[in-house]
Amino acid sequence: MSYLVIGGTGFIGSRLVRILVEDGHDVTVLSPSGNTSKLGDVASRVRVEKGSVGELPDILHAIKRNSVRMVAYLAAESPPWTPMNVTKTMMIGFLNVLEASRIMDVERLVWASSYAQIGPPELYGGRKVDEDAPVRPMSPHGVSYVANEFAANFYAENYGLDVLGMRLGLVFGHGRNRSGFMDVLVDLFEGAASGRPVRVPDGDSVWVLQYVKESANAMAFGFNVKNHSRRVYNTCDEAVSLRQLAEYVQEFIPSAHIEVEPGGRTIRAPVDASRIRGELGYREAYSVRDGVRDYLRELGVKVPEGR
């Protein structure tokens, strides 16, 4: 099968490309820079089309030239998330991908949505949030995912496009760019791995975390589903405080000097991902603890087998 991965040279997309290549598929990536450094040893087995999601002809060309039947969309705007930047990359870009997929009659479009559109815990009365719960995004980034879910639904209902959105959690892992609140995660892992003292603020704040390789697994799973009753699914629901995350790191690096400060506010409500497990049979390969262990190994930490 021939795949086009938009955002395939990025943080999550490069992991998805690896999965698809190792499964024997033909993979093309659309990238404005053409930089394949994150693809590592599979780069030579991937076709690269230089282009932008902001240009519909670039997407059409990539699909036609490579006889693409499946499309993955993981393009994202890096912080700062200004309304103008987010609109250009994450909303207009996604509309271009929807339109190109419709015109070229692709078999399925799987795209990365996010729990960034979920509101604060008090909005839901302490309940876990499923796919039917109301959303309340608190940033242009979150707003873009709400808009894209509506756009995907429109294309499915009006044009018959097979489109499936996978709501990812707060994604962590090796290679994550620094981006404001994500700095604390990068500092925790890289600092502990290098032997530097680490200070973790807001230790009691809780996040729905997802390891980057699990995010890629969820995207790949979306292509293997034969039938789906919904057009978007939550893919993770493991809520972990920064304190617990630091304890996982300490477990694997006993000599690490980590100071966790109390306090912090939980910004988004917990999520319920039981539907994707019950309806589609999805099973996670990485818990957050598993992800911590794998992340540290990628940073060169010698974590004993079995821990």
GIRA-V128567 format. One line per field, one symbol per residue. phi: phi as a letter, one per 20 degrees, with the letter a starting at -180 (. if undefined). Layout:
phi->???
//
This chain:
phi->.ddddenfdefegfffgfgfffeneecdddbfemfdgfelfegfdceddfrcffdggffgfffffdlfdccddcfbefffeegfffffeedfgffffgfffffelffbddceebffefefgffdmnefeefeffdbfdbggfgffffffffffffffecmfeccedfeefecqfnfffbmffgffffffffffenefcddflfefdceebfgffgfffffggfeffccecdbcfdbbeecffffffffffgecgefdcddefnodeecffdddfffffedmfcfecfffgfgffgfffenfeegfne
//
